[in-house]
Amino acid sequence: MFQLTVPLLIALIFYILIPGWGAFHVRNRCRGFRNRIIRASLTPLLQYTEAPAAPADENTGFLGYYRFFGSLEAIQDDLIWLRNRHISVSADLKYCSVYSIPSFLNPSEPGDNARMDDIPADEMPQRFDWNKIFSLPEGTKMFIAGALYSAKGRVVFRNEKETPLTVILYDGEEESLLARAIRSGRQKNEYWNQFTPVSLSIGAFALFILAYSYLRNPFLHFYSIFSICLSLVPAIVLFPPGIFFYFIYKNLWRKSRVLRAERDLVKLPLRYFMNTGPGGFQPDRLKYGIQIKAPLPNGGEYACRILPGTEAPGSGAGIRYCSVAEKLLRRTGGTGEYYEFGTPADSGDSRMPLGPPADPLAEHVILPGNPGELAGECSRQARIFEFLSMASFFTGLIGNSILGFIILSLIIR
């Protein structure tokens, strides 16, 4: 029994526990990135006309939490200068992480924050430590959000331990930044992380050495072959016939990842309605027209209204489709209701279409269905695909392992 427990324990530690711990670490880090940029979108946009006049804290010069879009002007050690059309700011990036998000698949087309299909589904943001970035070209577009301070007559963003700066390098239009970051802001496969290659290598080598020690004792023949099979687990799934199930697993896992990204995207407009009263966003209070409004960080209003399916194409906003919504529309024959989010007309007429907000991170978008229901259905289907993908992976793995054990039994006597 001891001879069987040892290889199983090695496999458990190096094949499951260590990569699994890395998977939770990576998933939490990606979730943290998405949460940080969502929180940043709820802070005021720093503009010339809205720059704080006096520090909130006279001792430290703390002005509050802001965000800023700008182009790189200069770099001096850890200090950078950014400028847009109205204002120039600096940022101290010491001990800061910098992210670079993927571009649109069709960058020549006008940027549209509703074009989810043009956001690469298999790419993810790249994370760099600032002290490992040696140079950036002048004019690089950067988004920065965090604590703003007044120092020597200038405003400067500073990295803090509790509230680190969110710094993103991007191209394209500002309006597309949030959707691109949310769609791509997750690991392609959490199990394959920075700890996995080393852990699998150590585990496979340890099992191979254990199998060799078992081979020296003829009474441990079964356990030696079993240990060899376990040592081959990291690669055995890539051999036929299990590789067929491996490709099914990859395809299903990709669909699950896309669904989770779509879930986050359809929920994005709801973030402004969290503090609009008891229950927040309540679609049952909506009638045709503007019924629910929420304040934007820089002033103005953000609103939602329901549209009949026949009115949606002419409303002036991009329709954010997702796989769940498309199936729903096919079931209803395209007669479902649409939810439009944007800025209400100045006239206050609820029959007027909504328009794009001045805030580049506030979306003028149409969802083909109740966003809460769409998000819930995306989560449900994502869990189904995750379960099916893992079932496919382990089917191929177990099948190949059994076949490998039989072959090794015939070879090693």
Buried (B, 14 or more C-beta within 10 A) or exposed (E): EEBEEBBEEBBEBBBEEBBBEBBEBBBEEBEEBBEBBBBBBBBBBBBEEBBBEEBEEEEEBBBBBBBBBBBBBEBEEBEBBBBBEEBEBBBBBEBBBBBBBBBBEEEEEEBBBBBBEBBBBEBBBEEBEBEEEEEEEEEBBBBBBBBBBBEEEEBBBBBEEEBBBBBBBBBBBBBBBBBBBBBBBBBBBBBBBEBBEEBBEBBBEBBBEBBEEBBEEEEBBEBBBBBBBBBBBBEBBEBEEBBEBBEBBBEBBBBBBBBBBBBBBBBBBBBBBEEBEEEBBBBEEBEEBBBBBBEBBBEEBBBBBBBEBEBBEEBEBBBBBBBBBEEBBEEEEEEBBBBBBBBBBEEEEBEBBBBBBEBBBBBBBBBBBBBBBBBBBBBEBBEBBBEBBBBBBBBBBEBBBEBBBEEBBEEEE
